[in-house]
Amino acid sequence: MKAVQGTLDDLGTALADVTFVVVDLETTGGSASASAITEFGAVKVRGGVVLGEFQTLVKPSEPIPAFIQVLTGITDRMVAQAPRIESVMPAFLEFARDTVLVAHNAGFDISFLKAAAAATGHEWPRFRVLDTVHLARQLVNRDECRNHKLSSLAVLFNATTTPDHRALHDARATVDVLHGLLERVGNLGVHTLEELSSYTQRVTPAQRRKRFLADDLPAAPGVYIFKDATGRPLYVGTSRNIRVRARNYFTASEQRTRMAEMVGLATSIQPIVCQTTLEAQVRELRLIAAHKPRYNRRSRHPERAIWVKLTVEPFPRLSIVRQVRADGARYVGPFRSRTSADAAVAAVHEVIPLRQCSGRLSTKGSGSECVLAEMGRCGAPCSGRQTVDEYAAVVAEAVGLISGDARPAANALRERMATLSGQERFEDASTIRDRLLHLVRAMARTQRIAPLAASPELVAARRVDAGGWELVCVRHGRLAGTSVSPPGADPLPYVASLRATAEVVAVPVGPAASAEETEIILRWLEEPGVRIVELDGTWSCPVGGAGGLRASLEPGRPADVAPFDRDPAPAVAAAPLAPTG
């Protein structure tokens, strides 16, 4: 395992190291667009120690309303010789530089500060803001304090300054309230600014107390497994930084209700450090399929995938199955649902007269014809009207559609749609289009996966930003191993070592890997900068394949899988590897 030095960003910013500027403003009214600031009061504090204060009256451009003078005690006479906002605002921004702004009912004060910055031609520095009202609502109940006004909270937390609607006095009182609130969240396990910023009641104290489960996790890419008291996996995930991602589950940044329930059951987190993100993604997929954790929703049941099979018999037919076998049959899929598989089968039957009966037919033709034969949509091999050789020509059309050029069948379906539209049978035309889409999507996926699944070995590399190469070995569409060559080293010995130590994947009876795993590998192979080092097999796609057809049917829409025959050509390139410094 390669040791990775954690950074301050990984650990979060300790609250004791954060410099806060607690600010309060007095104004001529309640609207930042129609009123002006009359007084600034701010206190800079870090680790419970006051570092400095900022206080000044401000002369507004209009008289202060009488009721405001009564409320704050600030009169027109008091501000007559005070500086204008044009000179005060730059001084305040310099005082508050690189700090976290704190205010009681922060929305009010921050709106006035932003308006003043804009009016004086200063860019707002996008301060991180903490609102003590919001925090108090999470931590102080009505039994101990009748409301969350500053005056009430100042009494509760024994503030040394009584708020009186003068800016500096109110800011000083807010400092004491802030410290009282920070003490409370500290008792709940909140010790960093990032956790404090996301603190809400959605995260229970019990969940926060479990934050220690992430303390010893590595700050490295890989897979993490939440387990219950019996060691049973509850949830499997992957991340570029296991420690940071796991910690997020104990803060309000994780808002999924089922994840909060999962954390409540978890008693341990098992990390699996991976050399590359591709390895982590594949490991996650395999672990989910193996353990079927109750809180993972996707990829839990790859065995339930649905395929359409062109059977191997004298008179083949299309059959919907749940397993791919090495029986010489042609398979299309997997499909997302039985409904989409049925739609794809119906699309084929629209243009190719394959038989639709389910039984095995005798070559002697001793059966009786069905209504489809009377409609001309089946050659009636059941009655002997169509011989095995004649039916083979129909099957060849189906094989060509599945694994070769899909354009003739697609054009026939488009003509069918045009005919129906011309007859104003728009719903029927829409049904044909939907069937075509289901068929094309599945064929594109099949044609995309098949070449890699048939290749005994493929070795690829991608340059790492910090130097060196990520190396990947794929056998029959299955990730057999990954490695990383260090910066400045010749990568070819590492390639040789990877090939010698990678998992042995024999010629599979069925698929060596799930379709989803092979697709993950394909996405990685098609990323910019990936180079093919070794290829035992053929990696190609049919001219006129379903990938390009799908792009024409769904222009501008992100596809589940990208076609090989897109323009421009894929970024995968065969090129020599070179040491990197």
BALOVO-604053 format. One record per residue (C-alpha): residue number from 1; residue in three letters; chain; x, y, z. Coordinates in steps of 0.2 Angstrom, whole numbers, plus 5000, padded with zeros to 4 digits. Example, Ala and Ser with C-alpha at 12.3 -4.5 7.8 and 13.67 -1.06 7.14 Angstrom:
BALOVO-604053
1/ala/A/5062/4978/5039
2/ser/A/5068/4995/5036
//
This chain:
BALOVO-604053
1/met/A/5000/5000/5000
2/lys/A/5007/5017/4995
3/ala/A/5006/5030/5009
4/val/A/4997/5046/5005
5/gln/A/5001/5062/5016
6/gly/A/4984/5069/5021
7/thr/A/4982/5088/5018
8/leu/A/4973/5101/5028
9/asp/A/4959/5101/5015
10/asp/A/4957/5082/5019
11/leu/A/4956/5085/5037
12/gly/A/4945/5101/5037
13/thr/A/4949/5118/5045
14/ala/A/4949/5116/5064
15/leu/A/4937/5129/5072
16/ala/A/4951/5135/5084
17/asp/A/4961/5140/5068
18/val/A/4947/5150/5060
19/thr/A/4947/5169/5060
20/phe/A/4929/5176/5062
21/val/A/4924/5194/5059
22/val/A/4907/5196/5069
23/val/A/4899/5211/5061
24/asp/A/4883/5221/5064
25/leu/A/4876/5236/5055
26/glu/A/4864/5250/5059
27/thr/A/4854/5256/5044
28/thr/A/4841/5269/5039
29/gly/A/4828/5255/5034
30/gly/A/4826/5237/5030
31/ser/A/4829/5237/5012
32/ala/A/4847/5236/5005
33/ser/A/4842/5244/4989
34/ala/A/4832/5259/4996
35/ser/A/4841/5262/5013
36/ala/A/4859/5265/5018
37/ile/A/4871/5260/5032
38/thr/A/4873/5272/5047
39/glu/A/4886/5262/5058
40/phe/A/4898/5248/5056
41/gly/A/4903/5237/5071
42/ala/A/4914/5222/5069
43/val/A/4925/5211/5080
44/lys/A/4939/5200/5074
45/val/A/4941/5184/5084
46/arg/A/4951/5168/5083
47/gly/A/4952/5154/5096
48/gly/A/4941/5164/5108
49/val/A/4954/5178/5108
50/val/A/4949/5195/5101
51/leu/A/4961/5201/5088
52/gly/A/4954/5218/5084
53/glu/A/4938/5229/5082
54/phe/A/4931/5240/5069
55/gln/A/4919/5254/5072
56/thr/A/4913/5269/5063
57/leu/A/4897/5280/5060
58/val/A/4893/5282/5042
59/lys/A/4885/5298/5034
60/pro/A/4871/5292/5023
61/ser/A/4865/5302/5008
62/glu/A/4848/5305/5015
63/pro/A/4841/5310/5033
64/ile/A/4839/5296/5045
65/pro/A/4820/5292/5048
66/ala/A/4814/5298/5065
67/phe/A/4809/5281/5071
68/ile/A/4826/5274/5067
69/gln/A/4834/5288/5077
70/val/A/4823/5283/5092
71/leu/A/4827/5264/5090
72/thr/A/4846/5266/5088
73/gly/A/4850/5283/5096
74/ile/A/4859/5288/5080
75/thr/A/4854/5305/5075
76/asp/A/4857/5316/5059
77/arg/A/4868/5327/5070
78/met/A/4879/5312/5076
79/val/A/4883/5307/5058
80/ala/A/4885/5324/5051
81/gln/A/4904/5324/5052
82/ala/A/4905/5305/5049
83/pro/A/4914/5298/5034
84/arg/A/4905/5292/5018
85/ile/A/4902/5274/5013
86/glu/A/4915/5277/4999
87/ser/A/4929/5278/5012
88/val/A/4922/5266/5025
89/met/A/4919/5251/5014
90/pro/A/4937/5248/5008
91/ala/A/4943/5249/5026
92/phe/A/4930/5236/5031
93/leu/A/4935/5224/5017
94/glu/A/4953/5226/5022
95/phe/A/4949/5222/5040
96/ala/A/4938/5207/5035
97/arg/A/4950/5200/5022
98/asp/A/4952/5181/5022
99/thr/A/4940/5178/5037
100/val/A/4923/5170/5039
101/leu/A/4909/5183/5042
102/val/A/4897/5180/5056
103/ala/A/4881/5190/5059
104/his/A/4865/5187/5068
105/asn/A/4852/5186/5055
106/ala/A/4866/5187/5042
107/gly/A/4855/5189/5027
108/phe/A/4851/5207/5032
109/asp/A/4869/5212/5036
110/ile/A/4876/5204/5021
111/ser/A/4864/5211/5009
112/phe/A/4868/5229/5014
113/leu/A/4887/5225/5013
114/lys/A/4885/5218/4995
115/ala/A/4875/5233/4990
116/ala/A/4888/5245/4998
117/ala/A/4902/5236/4989
118/ala/A/4893/5237/4972
119/ala/A/4889/5255/4975
120/thr/A/4907/5260/4979
121/gly/A/4914/5249/4964
122/his/A/4922/5235/4975
123/glu/A/4920/5217/4970
124/trp/A/4912/5207/4984
125/pro/A/4925/5194/4990
126/arg/A/4913/5180/4992
127/phe/A/4916/5178/5010
128/arg/A/4910/5162/5019
129/val/A/4896/5167/5030
130/leu/A/4889/5160/5046
131/asp/A/4872/5165/5053
132/thr/A/4871/5163/5072
133/val/A/4851/5164/5071
134/his/A/4852/5148/5059
135/leu/A/4864/5139/5071
136/ala/A/4854/5144/5087
137/arg/A/4838/5137/5079
138/gln/A/4847/5120/5078
139/leu/A/4854/5120/5095
140/val/A/4843/5131/5107
141/asn/A/4825/5125/5110
142/arg/A/4811/5135/5117
143/asp/A/4811/5128/5134
144/glu/A/4828/5136/5138
145/cys/A/4825/5152/5128
146/arg/A/4809/5160/5122
147/asn/A/4815/5165/5105
148/his/A/4831/5167/5095
149/lys/A/4833/5186/5096
150/leu/A/4850/5192/5100
151/ser/A/4845/5200/5116
152/ser/A/4837/5183/5122
153/leu/A/4852/5173/5117
154/ala/A/4864/5185/5125
155/val/A/4855/5182/5142
156/leu/A/4856/5163/5139
157/phe/A/4875/5163/5136
158/asn/A/4879/5176/5149
159/ala/A/4886/5189/5136
160/thr/A/4897/5202/5144
161/thr/A/4889/5216/5133
162/thr/A/4871/5219/5132
163/pro/A/4864/5222/5114
164/asp/A/4856/5239/5112
165/his/A/4855/5242/5093
166/arg/A/4872/5250/5092
167/ala/A/4883/5241/5080
168/leu/A/4899/5237/5090
169/his/A/4889/5233/5106
170/asp/A/4878/5221/5096
171/ala/A/4894/5213/5088
172/arg/A/4902/5210/5104
173/ala/A/4886/5202/5111
174/thr/A/4886/5191/5095
175/val/A/4904/5185/5099
176/asp/A/4898/5178/5115
177/val/A/4883/5170/5108
178/leu/A/4894/5162/5094
179/his/A/4906/5155/5107
180/gly/A/4892/5148/5117
181/leu/A/4885/5140/5101
182/leu/A/4902/5133/5096
183/glu/A/4904/5125/5113
184/arg/A/4888/5116/5110
185/val/A/4892/5109/5093
186/gly/A/4909/5104/5099
187/asn/A/4900/5092/5111
188/leu/A/4891/5085/5096
189/gly/A/4907/5081/5087
190/val/A/4908/5096/5076
191/his/A/4926/5102/5076
192/thr/A/4929/5109/5058
193/leu/A/4922/5124/5049
194/glu/A/4916/5113/5035
195/glu/A/4905/5103/5047
196/leu/A/4899/5119/5055
197/ser/A/4894/5126/5039
198/ser/A/4883/5111/5035
199/tyr/A/4876/5109/5052
200/thr/A/4857/5106/5052
201/gln/A/4845/5095/5062
202/arg/A/4845/5082/5048
203/val/A/4861/5075/5056
204/thr/A/4857/5068/5073
205/pro/A/4869/5068/5088
206/ala/A/4870/5049/5087
207/gln/A/4876/5050/5069
208/arg/A/4889/5064/5073
209/arg/A/4896/5054/5087
210/lys/A/4900/5040/5074
211/arg/A/4911/5052/5065
212/phe/A/4926/5043/5073
213/leu/A/4923/5028/5061
214/ala/A/4931/5039/5047
215/asp/A/4946/5045/5057
216/asp/A/4959/5031/5053
217/leu/A/4953/5029/5035
218/pro/A/4967/5032/5021
219/ala/A/4966/5048/5011
220/ala/A/4968/5038/4995
221/pro/A/4957/5032/4981
222/gly/A/4948/5016/4983
223/val/A/4932/5008/4989
224/tyr/A/4924/5009/5006
225/ile/A/4912/4997/5014
226/phe/A/4900/5002/5029
227/lys/A/4897/4986/5039
228/asp/A/4885/4983/5053
229/ala/A/4888/4974/5070
230/thr/A/4888/4957/5062
231/gly/A/4901/4962/5049
232/arg/A/4888/4962/5035
233/pro/A/4890/4975/5022
234/leu/A/4877/4989/5022
235/tyr/A/4884/5000/5008
236/val/A/4898/5000/4996
237/gly/A/4905/5016/4988
238/thr/A/4920/5023/4979
239/ser/A/4930/5039/4980
240/arg/A/4946/5048/4975
241/asn/A/4949/5051/4994
242/ile/A/4941/5038/5005
243/arg/A/4943/5048/5021
244/val/A/4935/5064/5015
245/arg/A/4921/5055/5007
246/ala/A/4917/5044/5022
247/arg/A/4917/5059/5033
248/asn/A/4903/5067/5023
249/tyr/A/4891/5054/5028
250/phe/A/4892/5061/5046
251/thr/A/4887/5079/5040
252/ala/A/4872/5088/5033
253/ser/A/4881/5087/5016
254/glu/A/4874/5070/5015
255/gln/A/4855/5073/5013
256/arg/A/4849/5056/5008
257/thr/A/4837/5049/5021
258/arg/A/4842/5031/5018
259/met/A/4860/5035/5020
260/ala/A/4856/5043/5037
261/glu/A/4847/5026/5042
262/met/A/4862/5017/5035
263/val/A/4875/5027/5046
264/gly/A/4864/5023/5061
265/leu/A/4867/5005/5059
266/ala/A/4885/5005/5054
267/thr/A/4898/5000/5067
268/ser/A/4914/5000/5055
269/ile/A/4920/5006/5038
270/gln/A/4932/4995/5029
271/pro/A/4943/5004/5016
272/ile/A/4951/4995/5001
273/val/A/4965/5006/4993
274/cys/A/4966/5005/4974
275/gln/A/4980/5011/4963
276/thr/A/4969/5018/4950
277/thr/A/4951/5025/4950
278/leu/A/4946/5012/4937
279/glu/A/4951/4998/4949
280/ala/A/4941/5006/4962
281/gln/A/4925/5007/4951
282/val/A/4927/4989/4946
283/arg/A/4930/4983/4963
284/glu/A/4914/4993/4969
285/leu/A/4904/4985/4955
286/arg/A/4910/4967/4960
287/leu/A/4907/4970/4978
288/ile/A/4890/4976/4976
289/ala/A/4885/4961/4965
290/ala/A/4893/4949/4978
291/his/A/4886/4956/4994
292/lys/A/4870/4964/4988
293/pro/A/4871/4978/5002
294/arg/A/4854/4983/5006
295/tyr/A/4858/5002/5004
296/asn/A/4865/5001/4987
297/arg/A/4852/5003/4974
298/arg/A/4861/5000/4957
299/ser/A/4871/4985/4951
300/arg/A/4865/4974/4965
301/his/A/4858/4960/4953
302/pro/A/4868/4958/4937
303/glu/A/4861/4941/4936
304/arg/A/4844/4948/4933
305/ala/A/4849/4956/4916
306/ile/A/4838/4953/4902
307/trp/A/4844/4948/4885
308/val/A/4836/4944/4868
309/lys/A/4842/4928/4860
310/leu/A/4842/4922/4842
311/thr/A/4840/4903/4846
312/val/A/4850/4889/4837
313/glu/A/4838/4877/4829
314/pro/A/4832/4873/4812
315/phe/A/4820/4887/4813
316/pro/A/4827/4900/4825
317/arg/A/4817/4913/4834
318/leu/A/4819/4927/4846
319/ser/A/4818/4923/4864
320/ile/A/4820/4933/4880
321/val/A/4832/4925/4892
322/arg/A/4841/4930/4908
323/gln/A/4858/4921/4905
324/val/A/4870/4922/4891
325/arg/A/4877/4904/4887
326/ala/A/4891/4898/4876
327/asp/A/4878/4889/4864
328/gly/A/4882/4897/4848
329/ala/A/4867/4909/4849
330/arg/A/4867/4927/4845
331/tyr/A/4863/4938/4860
332/val/A/4857/4957/4861
333/gly/A/4857/4967/4877
334/pro/A/4857/4968/4891
335/phe/A/4840/4977/4892
336/arg/A/4835/4988/4907
337/ser/A/4818/4979/4908
338/arg/A/4807/4966/4901
339/thr/A/4796/4979/4893
340/ser/A/4811/4986/4883
341/ala/A/4816/4969/4878
342/asp/A/4798/4965/4871
343/ala/A/4799/4982/4862
344/ala/A/4815/4977/4853
345/val/A/4808/4960/4848
346/ala/A/4793/4968/4841
347/ala/A/4804/4980/4831
348/val/A/4813/4966/4823
349/his/A/4797/4957/4819
350/glu/A/4790/4973/4811
351/val/A/4804/4971/4797
352/ile/A/4810/4953/4797
353/pro/A/4797/4938/4796
354/leu/A/4805/4927/4809
355/arg/A/4792/4915/4817
356/gln/A/4785/4921/4833
357/cys/A/4778/4905/4840
358/ser/A/4788/4898/4855
359/gly/A/4789/4879/4852
360/arg/A/4802/4869/4843
361/leu/A/4797/4866/4825
362/ser/A/4800/4850/4816
363/thr/A/4809/4850/4799
364/lys/A/4794/4840/4792
365/gly/A/4782/4854/4793
366/ser/A/4768/4844/4801
367/gly/A/4760/4859/4810
368/ser/A/4746/4871/4806
369/glu/A/4748/4889/4801
370/cys/A/4744/4904/4812
371/val/A/4736/4921/4808
372/leu/A/4753/4929/4805
373/ala/A/4756/4917/4790
374/glu/A/4739/4923/4783
375/met/A/4745/4941/4785
376/gly/A/4762/4938/4776
377/arg/A/4772/4941/4792
378/cys/A/4779/4924/4793
379/gly/A/4784/4911/4780
380/ala/A/4775/4897/4789
381/pro/A/4789/4885/4792
382/cys/A/4777/4876/4804
383/ser/A/4767/4869/4790
384/gly/A/4781/4866/4778
385/arg/A/4778/4880/4766
386/gln/A/4795/4887/4770
387/thr/A/4810/4875/4770
388/val/A/4825/4876/4782
389/asp/A/4836/4884/4768
390/glu/A/4823/4897/4764
391/tyr/A/4821/4901/4782
392/ala/A/4840/4903/4784
393/ala/A/4839/4918/4772
394/val/A/4827/4926/4784
395/val/A/4839/4922/4799
396/ala/A/4853/4929/4790
397/glu/A/4844/4946/4789
398/ala/A/4842/4945/4808
399/val/A/4860/4941/4811
400/gly/A/4865/4955/4800
401/leu/A/4854/4967/4810
402/ile/A/4861/4961/4826
403/ser/A/4879/4961/4823
404/gly/A/4882/4970/4806
405/asp/A/4874/4984/4796
406/ala/A/4858/4990/4805
407/arg/A/4853/5003/4792
408/pro/A/4842/4992/4780
409/ala/A/4831/4987/4795
410/ala/A/4831/5005/4802
411/asn/A/4826/5012/4785
412/ala/A/4812/4999/4783
413/leu/A/4805/5005/4800
414/arg/A/4807/5023/4796
415/glu/A/4797/5020/4780
416/arg/A/4784/5011/4791
417/met/A/4783/5026/4802
418/ala/A/4781/5038/4787
419/thr/A/4767/5028/4780
420/leu/A/4758/5028/4797
421/ser/A/4760/5046/4799
422/gly/A/4754/5049/4781
423/gln/A/4738/5040/4787
424/glu/A/4737/5051/4802
425/arg/A/4740/5036/4813
426/phe/A/4752/5046/4824
427/glu/A/4751/5035/4840
428/asp/A/4755/5019/4829
429/ala/A/4770/5028/4821
430/ser/A/4776/5034/4839
431/thr/A/4775/5016/4845
432/ile/A/4786/5010/4830
433/arg/A/4799/5024/4834
434/asp/A/4800/5019/4852
435/arg/A/4802/5000/4847
436/leu/A/4816/5005/4835
437/leu/A/4825/5015/4849
438/his/A/4824/5001/4861
439/leu/A/4832/4989/4848
440/val/A/4845/5002/4843
441/arg/A/4851/5005/4860
442/ala/A/4853/4987/4864
443/met/A/4862/4983/4848
444/ala/A/4874/4998/4851
445/arg/A/4878/4991/4868
446/thr/A/4880/4974/4861
447/gln/A/4891/4979/4847
448/arg/A/4901/4990/4858
449/ile/A/4905/4977/4871
450/ala/A/4907/4962/4860
451/pro/A/4925/4966/4852
452/leu/A/4933/4969/4869
453/ala/A/4924/4953/4877
454/ala/A/4931/4943/4863
455/ser/A/4949/4949/4865
456/pro/A/4960/4938/4875
457/glu/A/4971/4953/4881
458/leu/A/4972/4971/4880
459/val/A/4985/4982/4889
460/ala/A/4983/5001/4889
461/ala/A/4991/5016/4898
462/arg/A/4987/5033/4902
463/arg/A/4999/5047/4908
464/val/A/4997/5053/4926
465/asp/A/4997/5071/4929
466/ala/A/5011/5070/4942
467/gly/A/5021/5059/4931
468/gly/A/5022/5040/4927
469/trp/A/5008/5030/4919
470/glu/A/4992/5021/4924
471/leu/A/4993/5003/4917
472/val/A/4978/4992/4914
473/cys/A/4976/4974/4908
474/val/A/4959/4968/4902
475/arg/A/4956/4950/4897
476/his/A/4940/4945/4888
477/gly/A/4932/4962/4894
478/arg/A/4936/4959/4912
479/leu/A/4948/4970/4922
480/ala/A/4963/4958/4926
481/gly/A/4975/4970/4934
482/thr/A/4981/4988/4936
483/ser/A/4997/4995/4940
484/val/A/5006/5012/4941
485/ser/A/5024/5016/4934
486/pro/A/5033/5029/4945
487/pro/A/5038/5046/4937
488/gly/A/5054/5045/4927
489/ala/A/5054/5026/4926
490/asp/A/5053/5016/4910
491/pro/A/5035/5010/4910
492/leu/A/5038/4994/4899
493/pro/A/5045/4983/4913
494/tyr/A/5030/4988/4923
495/val/A/5019/4983/4908
496/ala/A/5028/4966/4908
497/ser/A/5026/4963/4926
498/leu/A/5007/4968/4925
499/arg/A/5004/4955/4911
500/ala/A/5013/4942/4921
501/thr/A/5004/4945/4937
502/ala/A/4987/4949/4931
503/glu/A/4972/4938/4934
504/val/A/4971/4923/4922
505/val/A/4955/4924/4913
506/ala/A/4952/4908/4903
507/val/A/4941/4908/4887
508/pro/A/4924/4910/4895
509/val/A/4909/4899/4894
510/gly/A/4898/4914/4896
511/pro/A/4903/4933/4898
512/ala/A/4919/4934/4909
513/ala/A/4913/4950/4916
514/ser/A/4896/4959/4918
515/ala/A/4891/4971/4904
516/glu/A/4892/4986/4916
517/glu/A/4910/4981/4921
518/thr/A/4915/4980/4902
519/glu/A/4907/4997/4899
520/ile/A/4916/5005/4913
521/ile/A/4933/4999/4906
522/leu/A/4927/5005/4888
523/arg/A/4924/5022/4895
524/trp/A/4941/5023/4903
525/leu/A/4949/5017/4887
526/glu/A/4941/5031/4877
527/glu/A/4947/5045/4888
528/pro/A/4959/5057/4881
529/gly/A/4977/5052/4882
530/val/A/4974/5033/4883
531/arg/A/4986/5023/4873
532/ile/A/4985/5004/4867
533/val/A/5001/4995/4872
534/glu/A/4996/4977/4867
535/leu/A/4981/4970/4859
536/asp/A/4978/4951/4856
537/gly/A/4962/4951/4847
538/thr/A/4952/4963/4836
539/trp/A/4944/4979/4842
540/ser/A/4932/4986/4829
541/cys/A/4914/4989/4825
542/pro/A/4903/4985/4810
543/val/A/4901/4999/4797
544/gly/A/4884/5005/4798
545/gly/A/4883/4998/4816
546/ala/A/4870/5003/4829
547/gly/A/4881/5016/4837
548/gly/A/4880/5028/4823
549/leu/A/4862/5025/4820
550/arg/A/4858/5029/4838
551/ala/A/4867/5045/4837
552/ser/A/4856/5050/4822
553/leu/A/4840/5045/4832
554/glu/A/4844/5054/4848
555/pro/A/4854/5069/4842
556/gly/A/4862/5079/4856
557/arg/A/4856/5067/4870
558/pro/A/4869/5059/4881
559/ala/A/4869/5041/4877
560/asp/A/4871/5027/4890
561/val/A/4886/5021/4879
562/ala/A/4895/5030/4866
563/pro/A/4897/5023/4849
564/phe/A/4914/5018/4842
565/asp/A/4910/5026/4825
566/arg/A/4907/5043/4831
567/asp/A/4915/5058/4823
568/pro/A/4929/5063/4827
569/ala/A/4937/5047/4830
570/pro/A/4940/5040/4848
571/ala/A/4954/5047/4857
572/val/A/4962/5030/4860
573/ala/A/4978/5029/4851
574/ala/A/4992/5016/4848
575/ala/A/5008/5025/4852
576/pro/A/5025/5021/4861
577/leu/A/5026/5024/4880
578/ala/A/5040/5036/4886
579/pro/A/5047/5038/4904
580/thr/A/5040/5054/4912
581/gly/A/5048/5065/4924
//
